[in-house]
Amino acid sequence: MGNMGSGRCWFCPLFLYFPFFCGIVFFCAGWGSSHKPFVRILFGGDVILGRHHIDSWRKGRLTSLLTGIHQPIGEADFTVVNLEGCLSVRGQRAEKEYTFRAPPQFARILRQDGVDLASLANNHSRDFGADALLDTLAHLRREGIVPFGAGPNRDSAFQPVFLQKSGIRLLLFGLTEIVPVGFEAGPNRPGVAAMRGDWESVVAHKMQKWGDSVAAAIAFVHWGTEGSFHSDNRQRRALQALLRLGFDAIVGHHPHRPQGIGVVNGSVVAYSLGNLVHTPTSLWGRRGLLLSLDVTADGIQSARLIPILIEGGLPTVAHQEEKQIILEKVRQVSGSLGHQIADDGAFPVNL
């Protein structure tokens, strides 16, 4: 009380030093901004819309497919999945063991769930013929999802997608090593970007044209042996071709199992993410992975595996015990890099 009576205002020193304190605050607040901006891209595996999903939707019980993984989707700038099957009411069923077709309205559901891009480079995109494939392309685009890896002709099927945010540009190709008869795109034939014939020279030409203008080039590839935890000889041969072409990351799907990861000649390789939306009968068919990549202007800086568990045909982020079971399996099949996969799924990319 005596100091107050001295006639000096107690807040005057703070006022005098206000610019100094502001400088400290602004400096601290700007500390994080000195970090380079990055783009986060999230990859999910096989989306297979079966009878269970379609019946649930028709009965009004299914309005979302990816609610259980909304957090990693929300944290990503772009989310990419492999869509197996057609979104159409047209076409004749192909003569093959398994065929998949769902109502076009599922394109809207996927978009509302946060899917930005869908690869059609797989062995189910023409399950109901050319018309159904073209319908699928149109329905996805109408809802704001970018399809890639298939098209009305070979040139469009091999056309890459450019992703850009914060001045960082990425290049994404959809390719398939699994090609049923009649699925390969031709000069005037709708189909998929098949790794057949002169595919390497086609991709090489596009990589030479655009590869130097992007921070990272990524191949999203349908390959491997169904039901296997291990990469096969065809995968490994295809991998060598993709590495020669200069891809910075190769992300795979089709085996319906999580497979190993690695860093090969400086490129991130995830052989298979397993299933994302499906109704498999086996437990390991219900266990899968998301892959999150952070990319700056200098390239891929970090990578993280996010284990998922499919329940009722839909994915959820795996709880701690299930998460560690999945990660431990991936460690076992990942060779020398396996022991470097952390408990949170992160693994080194600059080896």
Contacts in CASP RR format, 6 or more apart in sequence:
PFRMAT RR
TARGET T0000
AUTHOR 0000-0000-0000
METHOD contacts of the structure
MODEL  1
MGNMGSGRCWFCPLFLYFPFFCGIVFFCAGWGSSHKPFVRILFGGDVILG
RHHIDSWRKGRLTSLLTGIHQPIGEADFTVVNLEGCLSVRGQRAEKEYTF
RAPPQFARILRQDGVDLASLANNHSRDFGADALLDTLAHLRREGIVPFGA
GPNRDSAFQPVFLQKSGIRLLLFGLTEIVPVGFEAGPNRPGVAAMRGDWE
SVVAHKMQKWGDSVAAAIAFVHWGTEGSFHSDNRQRRALQALLRLGFDAI
VGHHPHRPQGIGVVNGSVVAYSLGNLVHTPTSLWGRRGLLLSLDVTADGI
QSARLIPILIEGGLPTVAHQEEKQIILEKVRQVSGSLGHQIADDGAFPVN
L
3 10 0 8 1.000
4 10 0 8 1.000
14 21 0 8 1.000
36 296 0 8 1.000
36 297 0 8 1.000
36 298 0 8 1.000
37 166 0 8 1.000
37 167 0 8 1.000
37 168 0 8 1.000
37 296 0 8 1.000
37 297 0 8 1.000
38 166 0 8 1.000
38 168 0 8 1.000
38 294 0 8 1.000
38 295 0 8 1.000
38 296 0 8 1.000
38 301 0 8 1.000
39 77 0 8 1.000
39 78 0 8 1.000
39 163 0 8 1.000
39 165 0 8 1.000
39 166 0 8 1.000
39 168 0 8 1.000
39 170 0 8 1.000
39 215 0 8 1.000
39 294 0 8 1.000
39 295 0 8 1.000
39 296 0 8 1.000
40 75 0 8 1.000
40 76 0 8 1.000
40 77 0 8 1.000
40 78 0 8 1.000
40 292 0 8 1.000
40 293 0 8 1.000
40 294 0 8 1.000
40 295 0 8 1.000
41 76 0 8 1.000
41 77 0 8 1.000
41 78 0 8 1.000
41 79 0 8 1.000
41 80 0 8 1.000
41 163 0 8 1.000
41 170 0 8 1.000
41 218 0 8 1.000
41 292 0 8 1.000
41 293 0 8 1.000
41 295 0 8 1.000
42 72 0 8 1.000
42 73 0 8 1.000
42 75 0 8 1.000
42 76 0 8 1.000
42 78 0 8 1.000
42 79 0 8 1.000
42 80 0 8 1.000
42 290 0 8 1.000
42 291 0 8 1.000
42 292 0 8 1.000
43 80 0 8 1.000
43 81 0 8 1.000
43 220 0 8 1.000
43 251 0 8 1.000
43 270 0 8 1.000
43 273 0 8 1.000
43 290 0 8 1.000
43 291 0 8 1.000
43 292 0 8 1.000
43 293 0 8 1.000
44 79 0 8 1.000
44 80 0 8 1.000
44 81 0 8 1.000
44 82 0 8 1.000
44 253 0 8 1.000
44 273 0 8 1.000
44 276 0 8 1.000
44 289 0 8 1.000
44 290 0 8 1.000
44 291 0 8 1.000
45 81 0 8 1.000
45 82 0 8 1.000
45 252 0 8 1.000
45 253 0 8 1.000
45 273 0 8 1.000
45 274 0 8 1.000
45 275 0 8 1.000
45 276 0 8 1.000
45 288 0 8 1.000
45 289 0 8 1.000
46 82 0 8 1.000
46 84 0 8 1.000
46 122 0 8 1.000
46 253 0 8 1.000
46 254 0 8 1.000
46 256 0 8 1.000
46 273 0 8 1.000
46 274 0 8 1.000
46 275 0 8 1.000
46 276 0 8 1.000
46 277 0 8 1.000
46 278 0 8 1.000
47 65 0 8 1.000
47 81 0 8 1.000
47 82 0 8 1.000
47 83 0 8 1.000
47 84 0 8 1.000
47 110 0 8 1.000
47 118 0 8 1.000
47 276 0 8 1.000
47 277 0 8 1.000
47 278 0 8 1.000
48 84 0 8 1.000
48 85 0 8 1.000
48 100 0 8 1.000
48 124 0 8 1.000
48 275 0 8 1.000
48 277 0 8 1.000
48 278 0 8 1.000
48 279 0 8 1.000
49 85 0 8 1.000
49 100 0 8 1.000
49 102 0 8 1.000
49 106 0 8 1.000
49 277 0 8 1.000
50 100 0 8 1.000
50 102 0 8 1.000
50 278 0 8 1.000
50 279 0 8 1.000
52 279 0 8 1.000
52 312 0 8 1.000
52 313 0 8 1.000
53 62 0 8 1.000
53 65 0 8 1.000
53 102 0 8 1.000
53 106 0 8 1.000
53 277 0 8 1.000
53 279 0 8 1.000
53 313 0 8 1.000
54 102 0 8 1.000
54 103 0 8 1.000
56 62 0 8 1.000
57 63 0 8 1.000
57 103 0 8 1.000
57 105 0 8 1.000
57 106 0 8 1.000
57 109 0 8 1.000
62 109 0 8 1.000
63 109 0 8 1.000
64 109 0 8 1.000
64 112 0 8 1.000
64 113 0 8 1.000
65 106 0 8 1.000
65 109 0 8 1.000
65 110 0 8 1.000
65 113 0 8 1.000
65 277 0 8 1.000
65 314 0 8 1.000
66 73 0 8 1.000
66 110 0 8 1.000
66 113 0 8 1.000
66 114 0 8 1.000
66 115 0 8 1.000
66 277 0 8 1.000
66 314 0 8 1.000
66 315 0 8 1.000
67 113 0 8 1.000
67 314 0 8 1.000
68 314 0 8 1.000
68 315 0 8 1.000
68 316 0 8 1.000
68 317 0 8 1.000
69 290 0 8 1.000
69 306 0 8 1.000
69 308 0 8 1.000
69 315 0 8 1.000
69 316 0 8 1.000
69 317 0 8 1.000
70 113 0 8 1.000
71 317 0 8 1.000
72 290 0 8 1.000
72 292 0 8 1.000
72 306 0 8 1.000
72 317 0 8 1.000
73 79 0 8 1.000
73 113 0 8 1.000
73 114 0 8 1.000
74 114 0 8 1.000
75 292 0 8 1.000
76 292 0 8 1.000
77 163 0 8 1.000
77 165 0 8 1.000
78 116 0 8 1.000
78 117 0 8 1.000
78 163 0 8 1.000
78 165 0 8 1.000
79 114 0 8 1.000
79 115 0 8 1.000
79 116 0 8 1.000
79 117 0 8 1.000
80 115 0 8 1.000
80 116 0 8 1.000
80 117 0 8 1.000
80 118 0 8 1.000
80 119 0 8 1.000
80 172 0 8 1.000
80 220 0 8 1.000
81 110 0 8 1.000
81 115 0 8 1.000
81 117 0 8 1.000
81 118 0 8 1.000
81 119 0 8 1.000
81 276 0 8 1.000
82 118 0 8 1.000
82 119 0 8 1.000
82 121 0 8 1.000
82 122 0 8 1.000
82 220 0 8 1.000
82 222 0 8 1.000
82 253 0 8 1.000
82 276 0 8 1.000
83 110 0 8 1.000
83 118 0 8 1.000
83 119 0 8 1.000
83 120 0 8 1.000
83 122 0 8 1.000
83 125 0 8 1.000
83 136 0 8 1.000
83 140 0 8 1.000
83 147 0 8 1.000
84 100 0 8 1.000
84 122 0 8 1.000
84 123 0 8 1.000
84 124 0 8 1.000
84 125 0 8 1.000
85 99 0 8 1.000
85 100 0 8 1.000
85 101 0 8 1.000
85 102 0 8 1.000
85 122 0 8 1.000
85 124 0 8 1.000
85 125 0 8 1.000
85 127 0 8 1.000
85 136 0 8 1.000
86 100 0 8 1.000
86 101 0 8 1.000
86 102 0 8 1.000
86 124 0 8 1.000
86 125 0 8 1.000
86 126 0 8 1.000
86 127 0 8 1.000
86 128 0 8 1.000
86 129 0 8 1.000
86 132 0 8 1.000
86 133 0 8 1.000
86 135 0 8 1.000
86 136 0 8 1.000
87 101 0 8 1.000
87 102 0 8 1.000
87 103 0 8 1.000
87 104 0 8 1.000
87 106 0 8 1.000
87 107 0 8 1.000
87 135 0 8 1.000
87 136 0 8 1.000
87 139 0 8 1.000
87 140 0 8 1.000
88 101 0 8 1.000
88 104 0 8 1.000
88 128 0 8 1.000
88 131 0 8 1.000
88 132 0 8 1.000
88 135 0 8 1.000
88 136 0 8 1.000
88 139 0 8 1.000
89 103 0 8 1.000
89 104 0 8 1.000
89 135 0 8 1.000
90 128 0 8 1.000
90 131 0 8 1.000
90 132 0 8 1.000
90 135 0 8 1.000
91 128 0 8 1.000
91 129 0 8 1.000
91 131 0 8 1.000
91 132 0 8 1.000
92 128 0 8 1.000
92 129 0 8 1.000
93 99 0 8 1.000
93 127 0 8 1.000
93 128 0 8 1.000
94 126 0 8 1.000
94 127 0 8 1.000
94 128 0 8 1.000
94 129 0 8 1.000
94 180 0 8 1.000
96 127 0 8 1.000
96 180 0 8 1.000
98 124 0 8 1.000
99 124 0 8 1.000
99 127 0 8 1.000
99 128 0 8 1.000
100 124 0 8 1.000
100 127 0 8 1.000
101 127 0 8 1.000
101 128 0 8 1.000
101 132 0 8 1.000
104 135 0 8 1.000
104 139 0 8 1.000
107 139 0 8 1.000
107 140 0 8 1.000
107 142 0 8 1.000
107 143 0 8 1.000
107 145 0 8 1.000
108 143 0 8 1.000
110 118 0 8 1.000
110 140 0 8 1.000
110 143 0 8 1.000
110 145 0 8 1.000
111 143 0 8 1.000
111 144 0 8 1.000
111 145 0 8 1.000
115 145 0 8 1.000
116 145 0 8 1.000
116 146 0 8 1.000
117 145 0 8 1.000
117 146 0 8 1.000
117 147 0 8 1.000
117 148 0 8 1.000
117 161 0 8 1.000
117 163 0 8 1.000
117 172 0 8 1.000
118 140 0 8 1.000
118 145 0 8 1.000
118 146 0 8 1.000
118 147 0 8 1.000
118 148 0 8 1.000
119 147 0 8 1.000
119 148 0 8 1.000
119 149 0 8 1.000
119 174 0 8 1.000
119 220 0 8 1.000
119 222 0 8 1.000
120 133 0 8 1.000
120 136 0 8 1.000
120 137 0 8 1.000
120 147 0 8 1.000
120 148 0 8 1.000
120 149 0 8 1.000
120 150 0 8 1.000
120 151 0 8 1.000
120 192 0 8 1.000
121 148 0 8 1.000
121 149 0 8 1.000
121 150 0 8 1.000
121 157 0 8 1.000
121 174 0 8 1.000
121 175 0 8 1.000
121 176 0 8 1.000
121 192 0 8 1.000
121 193 0 8 1.000
121 220 0 8 1.000
121 221 0 8 1.000
121 222 0 8 1.000
122 176 0 8 1.000
122 178 0 8 1.000
122 192 0 8 1.000
122 222 0 8 1.000
122 253 0 8 1.000
122 254 0 8 1.000
123 176 0 8 1.000
123 178 0 8 1.000
123 179 0 8 1.000
123 180 0 8 1.000
123 183 0 8 1.000
123 222 0 8 1.000
123 254 0 8 1.000
125 133 0 8 1.000
125 136 0 8 1.000
125 150 0 8 1.000
125 183 0 8 1.000
125 191 0 8 1.000
125 192 0 8 1.000
126 132 0 8 1.000
126 133 0 8 1.000
126 180 0 8 1.000
126 182 0 8 1.000
126 183 0 8 1.000
126 190 0 8 1.000
126 191 0 8 1.000
126 192 0 8 1.000
130 189 0 8 1.000
130 190 0 8 1.000
130 191 0 8 1.000
133 150 0 8 1.000
133 151 0 8 1.000
133 190 0 8 1.000
133 191 0 8 1.000
134 151 0 8 1.000
134 152 0 8 1.000
134 190 0 8 1.000
136 147 0 8 1.000
137 147 0 8 1.000
137 150 0 8 1.000
137 151 0 8 1.000
137 152 0 8 1.000
140 146 0 8 1.000
140 147 0 8 1.000
141 147 0 8 1.000
146 161 0 8 1.000
148 159 0 8 1.000
148 160 0 8 1.000
148 161 0 8 1.000
148 172 0 8 1.000
148 173 0 8 1.000
148 174 0 8 1.000
149 157 0 8 1.000
149 158 0 8 1.000
149 159 0 8 1.000
149 173 0 8 1.000
149 174 0 8 1.000
149 175 0 8 1.000
149 176 0 8 1.000
149 192 0 8 1.000
149 193 0 8 1.000
150 157 0 8 1.000
150 185 0 8 1.000
150 190 0 8 1.000
150 191 0 8 1.000
150 192 0 8 1.000
150 193 0 8 1.000
151 157 0 8 1.000
151 185 0 8 1.000
151 190 0 8 1.000
151 191 0 8 1.000
151 192 0 8 1.000
152 190 0 8 1.000
153 185 0 8 1.000
153 186 0 8 1.000
153 187 0 8 1.000
153 188 0 8 1.000
153 189 0 8 1.000
153 190 0 8 1.000
154 184 0 8 1.000
154 185 0 8 1.000
154 186 0 8 1.000
154 187 0 8 1.000
154 189 0 8 1.000
154 191 0 8 1.000
154 193 0 8 1.000
154 202 0 8 1.000
155 187 0 8 1.000
156 185 0 8 1.000
157 185 0 8 1.000
157 186 0 8 1.000
157 191 0 8 1.000
157 192 0 8 1.000
157 193 0 8 1.000
158 173 0 8 1.000
158 185 0 8 1.000
158 193 0 8 1.000
158 199 0 8 1.000
158 202 0 8 1.000
158 203 0 8 1.000
158 206 0 8 1.000
159 206 0 8 1.000
160 171 0 8 1.000
160 172 0 8 1.000
160 173 0 8 1.000
160 174 0 8 1.000
160 206 0 8 1.000
160 210 0 8 1.000
161 171 0 8 1.000
161 172 0 8 1.000
161 173 0 8 1.000
162 169 0 8 1.000
162 170 0 8 1.000
162 171 0 8 1.000
162 172 0 8 1.000
162 210 0 8 1.000
162 214 0 8 1.000
163 169 0 8 1.000
163 170 0 8 1.000
163 171 0 8 1.000
163 172 0 8 1.000
164 170 0 8 1.000
167 297 0 8 1.000
168 215 0 8 1.000
168 295 0 8 1.000
168 296 0 8 1.000
168 297 0 8 1.000
169 213 0 8 1.000
169 214 0 8 1.000
169 215 0 8 1.000
170 214 0 8 1.000
170 215 0 8 1.000
170 216 0 8 1.000
170 217 0 8 1.000
170 218 0 8 1.000
170 295 0 8 1.000
171 207 0 8 1.000
171 210 0 8 1.000
171 211 0 8 1.000
171 214 0 8 1.000
171 216 0 8 1.000
171 217 0 8 1.000
171 218 0 8 1.000
172 217 0 8 1.000
172 218 0 8 1.000
172 220 0 8 1.000
173 193 0 8 1.000
173 203 0 8 1.000
173 206 0 8 1.000
173 217 0 8 1.000
173 218 0 8 1.000
173 219 0 8 1.000
173 220 0 8 1.000
173 247 0 8 1.000
174 193 0 8 1.000
174 219 0 8 1.000
174 220 0 8 1.000
174 221 0 8 1.000
175 193 0 8 1.000
175 194 0 8 1.000
175 195 0 8 1.000
175 199 0 8 1.000
175 203 0 8 1.000
175 219 0 8 1.000
175 220 0 8 1.000
175 221 0 8 1.000
175 222 0 8 1.000
176 192 0 8 1.000
176 193 0 8 1.000
176 194 0 8 1.000
176 195 0 8 1.000
176 221 0 8 1.000
176 222 0 8 1.000
176 223 0 8 1.000
177 195 0 8 1.000
177 221 0 8 1.000
177 222 0 8 1.000
177 223 0 8 1.000
177 224 0 8 1.000
177 234 0 8 1.000
177 235 0 8 1.000
177 238 0 8 1.000
178 222 0 8 1.000
178 223 0 8 1.000
178 224 0 8 1.000
178 254 0 8 1.000
179 192 0 8 1.000
179 194 0 8 1.000
179 195 0 8 1.000
179 196 0 8 1.000
182 191 0 8 1.000
183 191 0 8 1.000
183 192 0 8 1.000
183 194 0 8 1.000
184 191 0 8 1.000
184 192 0 8 1.000
184 194 0 8 1.000
184 196 0 8 1.000
185 191 0 8 1.000
185 192 0 8 1.000
185 193 0 8 1.000
185 194 0 8 1.000
193 199 0 8 1.000
195 221 0 8 1.000
195 223 0 8 1.000
195 238 0 8 1.000
195 241 0 8 1.000
200 241 0 8 1.000
200 244 0 8 1.000
200 245 0 8 1.000
203 245 0 8 1.000
204 245 0 8 1.000
207 217 0 8 1.000
207 245 0 8 1.000
207 246 0 8 1.000
211 217 0 8 1.000
215 295 0 8 1.000
215 296 0 8 1.000
215 297 0 8 1.000
215 298 0 8 1.000
215 299 0 8 1.000
216 248 0 8 1.000
216 249 0 8 1.000
216 293 0 8 1.000
216 295 0 8 1.000
216 299 0 8 1.000
216 300 0 8 1.000
217 246 0 8 1.000
217 247 0 8 1.000
217 248 0 8 1.000
217 249 0 8 1.000
218 247 0 8 1.000
218 248 0 8 1.000
218 249 0 8 1.000
218 250 0 8 1.000
218 251 0 8 1.000
218 293 0 8 1.000
219 242 0 8 1.000
219 245 0 8 1.000
219 247 0 8 1.000
219 249 0 8 1.000
219 250 0 8 1.000
219 251 0 8 1.000
220 251 0 8 1.000
220 252 0 8 1.000
220 253 0 8 1.000
221 238 0 8 1.000
221 242 0 8 1.000
221 250 0 8 1.000
221 251 0 8 1.000
221 252 0 8 1.000
221 253 0 8 1.000
222 252 0 8 1.000
222 253 0 8 1.000
222 254 0 8 1.000
223 234 0 8 1.000
223 235 0 8 1.000
223 238 0 8 1.000
223 252 0 8 1.000
223 254 0 8 1.000
224 231 0 8 1.000
224 232 0 8 1.000
224 234 0 8 1.000
224 235 0 8 1.000
224 254 0 8 1.000
224 255 0 8 1.000
224 271 0 8 1.000
224 272 0 8 1.000
225 232 0 8 1.000
225 255 0 8 1.000
226 254 0 8 1.000
226 255 0 8 1.000
226 256 0 8 1.000
227 255 0 8 1.000
227 256 0 8 1.000
227 257 0 8 1.000
227 284 0 8 1.000
227 285 0 8 1.000
228 255 0 8 1.000
228 257 0 8 1.000
228 259 0 8 1.000
229 255 0 8 1.000
229 257 0 8 1.000
229 258 0 8 1.000
229 259 0 8 1.000
229 260 0 8 1.000
229 284 0 8 1.000
229 329 0 8 1.000
229 333 0 8 1.000
230 259 0 8 1.000
230 333 0 8 1.000
231 239 0 8 1.000
231 259 0 8 1.000
231 260 0 8 1.000
231 271 0 8 1.000
231 272 0 8 1.000
235 271 0 8 1.000
239 250 0 8 1.000
239 264 0 8 1.000
239 269 0 8 1.000
242 250 0 8 1.000
243 250 0 8 1.000
243 264 0 8 1.000
243 265 0 8 1.000
243 267 0 8 1.000
246 267 0 8 1.000
247 267 0 8 1.000
248 266 0 8 1.000
248 267 0 8 1.000
248 268 0 8 1.000
248 299 0 8 1.000
248 300 0 8 1.000
249 267 0 8 1.000
249 268 0 8 1.000
249 269 0 8 1.000
249 270 0 8 1.000
249 293 0 8 1.000
249 300 0 8 1.000
250 267 0 8 1.000
250 268 0 8 1.000
250 269 0 8 1.000
250 270 0 8 1.000
251 270 0 8 1.000
251 273 0 8 1.000
251 291 0 8 1.000
252 270 0 8 1.000
252 271 0 8 1.000
252 272 0 8 1.000
252 273 0 8 1.000
253 272 0 8 1.000
253 273 0 8 1.000
253 274 0 8 1.000
254 272 0 8 1.000
255 271 0 8 1.000
255 272 0 8 1.000
255 274 0 8 1.000
256 274 0 8 1.000
256 275 0 8 1.000
256 278 0 8 1.000
256 280 0 8 1.000
256 285 0 8 1.000
257 272 0 8 1.000
257 274 0 8 1.000
257 284 0 8 1.000
257 285 0 8 1.000
257 288 0 8 1.000
258 272 0 8 1.000
258 273 0 8 1.000
258 274 0 8 1.000
258 284 0 8 1.000
258 287 0 8 1.000
258 288 0 8 1.000
258 289 0 8 1.000
258 307 0 8 1.000
258 326 0 8 1.000
258 329 0 8 1.000
258 330 0 8 1.000
259 270 0 8 1.000
259 271 0 8 1.000
259 272 0 8 1.000
259 274 0 8 1.000
259 330 0 8 1.000
259 333 0 8 1.000
260 270 0 8 1.000
260 271 0 8 1.000
260 272 0 8 1.000
260 330 0 8 1.000
260 333 0 8 1.000
260 334 0 8 1.000
260 335 0 8 1.000
261 268 0 8 1.000
261 269 0 8 1.000
261 270 0 8 1.000
261 271 0 8 1.000
261 303 0 8 1.000
261 305 0 8 1.000
261 330 0 8 1.000
261 334 0 8 1.000
261 337 0 8 1.000
261 338 0 8 1.000
261 341 0 8 1.000
261 347 0 8 1.000
262 268 0 8 1.000
262 269 0 8 1.000
262 270 0 8 1.000
262 334 0 8 1.000
262 335 0 8 1.000
262 337 0 8 1.000
262 338 0 8 1.000
262 347 0 8 1.000
263 269 0 8 1.000
263 337 0 8 1.000
263 348 0 8 1.000
263 349 0 8 1.000
263 350 0 8 1.000
263 351 0 8 1.000
266 349 0 8 1.000
266 350 0 8 1.000
266 351 0 8 1.000
268 293 0 8 1.000
268 300 0 8 1.000
268 303 0 8 1.000
268 349 0 8 1.000
270 289 0 8 1.000
270 291 0 8 1.000
270 305 0 8 1.000
273 288 0 8 1.000
273 289 0 8 1.000
273 290 0 8 1.000
273 291 0 8 1.000
274 285 0 8 1.000
274 287 0 8 1.000
274 288 0 8 1.000
274 289 0 8 1.000
275 285 0 8 1.000
275 286 0 8 1.000
275 288 0 8 1.000
275 310 0 8 1.000
276 288 0 8 1.000
276 290 0 8 1.000
276 308 0 8 1.000
276 310 0 8 1.000
276 315 0 8 1.000
277 310 0 8 1.000
277 313 0 8 1.000
277 314 0 8 1.000
277 315 0 8 1.000
278 285 0 8 1.000
278 286 0 8 1.000
278 310 0 8 1.000
278 313 0 8 1.000
279 310 0 8 1.000
279 312 0 8 1.000
279 313 0 8 1.000
280 286 0 8 1.000
280 310 0 8 1.000
285 310 0 8 1.000
286 309 0 8 1.000
286 310 0 8 1.000
286 311 0 8 1.000
286 313 0 8 1.000
287 307 0 8 1.000
287 308 0 8 1.000
287 309 0 8 1.000
287 310 0 8 1.000
287 318 0 8 1.000
287 322 0 8 1.000
287 325 0 8 1.000
287 326 0 8 1.000
287 329 0 8 1.000
288 307 0 8 1.000
288 308 0 8 1.000
288 309 0 8 1.000
288 310 0 8 1.000
288 315 0 8 1.000
288 326 0 8 1.000
289 305 0 8 1.000
289 306 0 8 1.000
289 307 0 8 1.000
289 308 0 8 1.000
289 326 0 8 1.000
289 330 0 8 1.000
290 305 0 8 1.000
290 306 0 8 1.000
290 308 0 8 1.000
291 303 0 8 1.000
291 304 0 8 1.000
291 305 0 8 1.000
291 306 0 8 1.000
292 303 0 8 1.000
292 304 0 8 1.000
292 305 0 8 1.000
292 306 0 8 1.000
293 300 0 8 1.000
293 302 0 8 1.000
293 303 0 8 1.000
294 300 0 8 1.000
294 301 0 8 1.000
294 302 0 8 1.000
294 303 0 8 1.000
295 301 0 8 1.000
300 349 0 8 1.000
301 349 0 8 1.000
301 350 0 8 1.000
302 346 0 8 1.000
302 349 0 8 1.000
303 346 0 8 1.000
303 347 0 8 1.000
303 349 0 8 1.000
304 344 0 8 1.000
304 345 0 8 1.000
304 346 0 8 1.000
304 347 0 8 1.000
305 327 0 8 1.000
305 330 0 8 1.000
305 341 0 8 1.000
305 345 0 8 1.000
305 346 0 8 1.000
305 347 0 8 1.000
306 317 0 8 1.000
306 345 0 8 1.000
307 317 0 8 1.000
307 318 0 8 1.000
307 322 0 8 1.000
307 323 0 8 1.000
307 326 0 8 1.000
307 327 0 8 1.000
307 345 0 8 1.000
308 315 0 8 1.000
308 316 0 8 1.000
308 317 0 8 1.000
308 318 0 8 1.000
309 315 0 8 1.000
309 316 0 8 1.000
309 318 0 8 1.000
309 319 0 8 1.000
309 322 0 8 1.000
309 326 0 8 1.000
310 316 0 8 1.000
317 323 0 8 1.000
318 326 0 8 1.000
324 343 0 8 1.000
327 341 0 8 1.000
327 343 0 8 1.000
327 345 0 8 1.000
330 338 0 8 1.000
330 341 0 8 1.000
331 338 0 8 1.000
331 339 0 8 1.000
331 341 0 8 1.000
332 338 0 8 1.000
334 341 0 8 1.000
337 347 0 8 1.000
337 348 0 8 1.000
337 351 0 8 1.000
338 347 0 8 1.000
340 347 0 8 1.000
340 348 0 8 1.000
341 347 0 8 1.000
END
